[in-house]
Amino acid sequence: MLEDFYWHLLKETKKYRMIYRCMRPFKYYALSTLSLDSQQIEALIRGFANRAENKSFLISNVTEDFLAIRPSGNPITAGALVGMYNNADLVVELSELVKTHRLEANSDWGFAAFTLKEAFSYKGEQNNDLSSYSMIFKKVDGTWKISWMQRSSGTTDLSTWS
């Protein structure tokens, strides 16, 4: 009887080891895919942050139903936002990523919260902002796109993110 128990335990242990060996490559692939997805989303954030040099970045990097919510609460499309960036009254002097506070991704969606340092003038009035952004990302045909964005007013206190 005890011999049967040990034999059963040995078979189960061998079965577990076999299943584990078979699953190990899938586990590695899943973890490396998430890491690659996070890197691709981070690249989108950095591309967006570089508005001083690439004002039309959004056009090719958003979903068809993309909307941005401005600090006023009013939504704006990517085309209208790029039009605003290209307006002669708006001069973007600096737009750089300060910190990514949170970035999460699964196989087809992602979320990020980050802070940008932005220096610009609008109709001659200078602004130096430290703004927090939230973005939702969707994977469309294997490519990450920005689906939704919301910008805070330009007075972020970075110590509150700790």
PECOR-V243332 format. One record per residue. RES is the residue in one letter. SS is DSSP state (helix for helix, strand for strand, loop for the rest). OMEGA is omega in whole degrees, -180 to 180 (NA if undefined). NEAR is the number of other C-alpha atoms within 8 Angstrom. Layout:
BEGIN
res=RES ss=SS omega=OMEGA near=NEAR
res=RES ss=SS omega=OMEGA near=NEAR
END
This chain:
BEGIN
res=M ss=loop omega=178 near=4
res=L ss=helix omega=177 near=5
res=E ss=helix omega=177 near=6
res=D ss=helix omega=179 near=7
res=F ss=helix omega=180 near=8
res=Y ss=helix omega=178 near=8
res=W ss=helix omega=178 near=8
res=H ss=helix omega=180 near=8
res=L ss=helix omega=178 near=8
res=L ss=helix omega=178 near=8
res=K ss=helix omega=180 near=8
res=E ss=helix omega=179 near=8
res=T ss=helix omega=178 near=8
res=K ss=helix omega=179 near=8
res=K ss=helix omega=179 near=8
res=Y ss=helix omega=180 near=8
res=R ss=helix omega=-180 near=8
res=M ss=helix omega=179 near=8
res=I ss=helix omega=-180 near=8
res=Y ss=helix omega=179 near=8
res=R ss=helix omega=180 near=8
res=C ss=helix omega=-175 near=8
res=M ss=helix omega=-176 near=8
res=R ss=helix omega=178 near=8
res=P ss=helix omega=179 near=8
res=F ss=helix omega=178 near=8
res=K ss=helix omega=179 near=8
res=Y ss=helix omega=-179 near=8
res=Y ss=helix omega=-179 near=8
res=A ss=helix omega=-180 near=8
res=L ss=helix omega=-180 near=8
res=S ss=helix omega=178 near=8
res=T ss=helix omega=178 near=8
res=L ss=helix omega=179 near=11
res=S ss=helix omega=178 near=8
res=L ss=helix omega=177 near=8
res=D ss=helix omega=179 near=12
res=S ss=helix omega=178 near=11
res=Q ss=helix omega=180 near=8
res=Q ss=helix omega=177 near=9
res=I ss=helix omega=177 near=11
res=E ss=helix omega=177 near=8
res=A ss=helix omega=176 near=8
res=L ss=helix omega=179 near=11
res=I ss=helix omega=-180 near=9
res=R ss=helix omega=177 near=10
res=G ss=helix omega=177 near=10
res=F ss=helix omega=-178 near=9
res=A ss=helix omega=-176 near=10
res=N ss=loop omega=-177 near=11
res=R ss=loop omega=179 near=13
res=A ss=loop omega=-179 near=9
res=E ss=loop omega=-176 near=5
res=N ss=loop omega=-175 near=8
res=K ss=loop omega=-177 near=11
res=S ss=loop omega=-178 near=7
res=F ss=helix omega=-175 near=10
res=L ss=helix omega=-171 near=10
res=I ss=helix omega=-177 near=9
res=S ss=helix omega=-175 near=5
res=N ss=loop omega=178 near=10
res=V ss=strand omega=175 near=11
res=T ss=strand omega=-180 near=10
res=E ss=strand omega=-177 near=4
res=D ss=strand omega=-179 near=5
res=F ss=strand omega=169 near=11
res=L ss=strand omega=172 near=11
res=A ss=strand omega=177 near=12
res=I ss=strand omega=-179 near=12
res=R ss=loop omega=179 near=11
res=P ss=loop omega=178 near=9
res=S ss=loop omega=-176 near=5
res=G ss=loop omega=-179 near=6
res=N ss=loop omega=178 near=7
res=P ss=strand omega=178 near=8
res=I ss=strand omega=179 near=10
res=T ss=loop omega=178 near=9
res=A ss=helix omega=-180 near=12
res=G ss=helix omega=179 near=7
res=A ss=helix omega=179 near=8
res=L ss=helix omega=177 near=9
res=V ss=helix omega=175 near=12
res=G ss=helix omega=178 near=8
res=M ss=helix omega=179 near=8
res=Y ss=helix omega=-179 near=10
res=N ss=loop omega=180 near=8
res=N ss=loop omega=-179 near=7
res=A ss=loop omega=179 near=5
res=D ss=loop omega=-179 near=8
res=L ss=strand omega=178 near=12
res=V ss=strand omega=179 near=9
res=V ss=strand omega=-179 near=12
res=E ss=strand omega=-177 near=9
res=L ss=strand omega=173 near=10
res=S ss=strand omega=-176 near=13
res=E ss=strand omega=179 near=10
res=L ss=strand omega=177 near=12
res=V ss=strand omega=-177 near=8
res=K ss=strand omega=169 near=7
res=T ss=strand omega=-176 near=10
res=H ss=strand omega=-177 near=9
res=R ss=strand omega=176 near=8
res=L ss=strand omega=179 near=10
res=E ss=strand omega=178 near=8
res=A ss=strand omega=168 near=11
res=N ss=loop omega=-173 near=8
res=S ss=loop omega=-176 near=7
res=D ss=loop omega=175 near=8
res=W ss=strand omega=178 near=10
res=G ss=strand omega=180 near=12
res=F ss=strand omega=175 near=12
res=A ss=strand omega=171 near=12
res=A ss=strand omega=-176 near=12
res=F ss=strand omega=180 near=13
res=T ss=strand omega=175 near=14
res=L ss=strand omega=169 near=15
res=K ss=strand omega=-176 near=13
res=E ss=strand omega=174 near=14
res=A ss=strand omega=-179 near=12
res=F ss=strand omega=173 near=12
res=S ss=strand omega=177 near=13
res=Y ss=strand omega=-176 near=10
res=K ss=loop omega=177 near=6
res=G ss=loop omega=180 near=6
res=E ss=strand omega=-176 near=6
res=Q ss=strand omega=175 near=8
res=N ss=strand omega=172 near=9
res=N ss=strand omega=-173 near=9
res=D ss=strand omega=168 near=11
res=L ss=strand omega=-170 near=11
res=S ss=strand omega=174 near=14
res=S ss=strand omega=179 near=13
res=Y ss=strand omega=168 near=12
res=S ss=strand omega=177 near=11
res=M ss=strand omega=171 near=12
res=I ss=strand omega=-177 near=12
res=F ss=strand omega=174 near=13
res=K ss=strand omega=175 near=12
res=K ss=strand omega=-179 near=11
res=V ss=strand omega=-179 near=9
res=D ss=loop omega=176 near=4
res=G ss=loop omega=-179 near=5
res=T ss=strand omega=178 near=6
res=W ss=strand omega=178 near=12
res=K ss=strand omega=175 near=12
res=I ss=strand omega=-176 near=14
res=S ss=strand omega=-173 near=13
res=W ss=strand omega=180 near=10
res=M ss=strand omega=174 near=12
res=Q ss=strand omega=-179 near=11
res=R ss=strand omega=175 near=12
res=S ss=loop omega=170 near=11
res=S ss=loop omega=-172 near=9
res=G ss=loop omega=-177 near=9
res=T ss=strand omega=-178 near=8
res=T ss=loop omega=174 near=10
res=D ss=loop omega=-176 near=6
res=L ss=helix omega=-179 near=6
res=S ss=helix omega=180 near=5
res=T ss=helix omega=178 near=5
res=W ss=helix omega=-177 near=6
res=S ss=loop omega=NA near=4
END
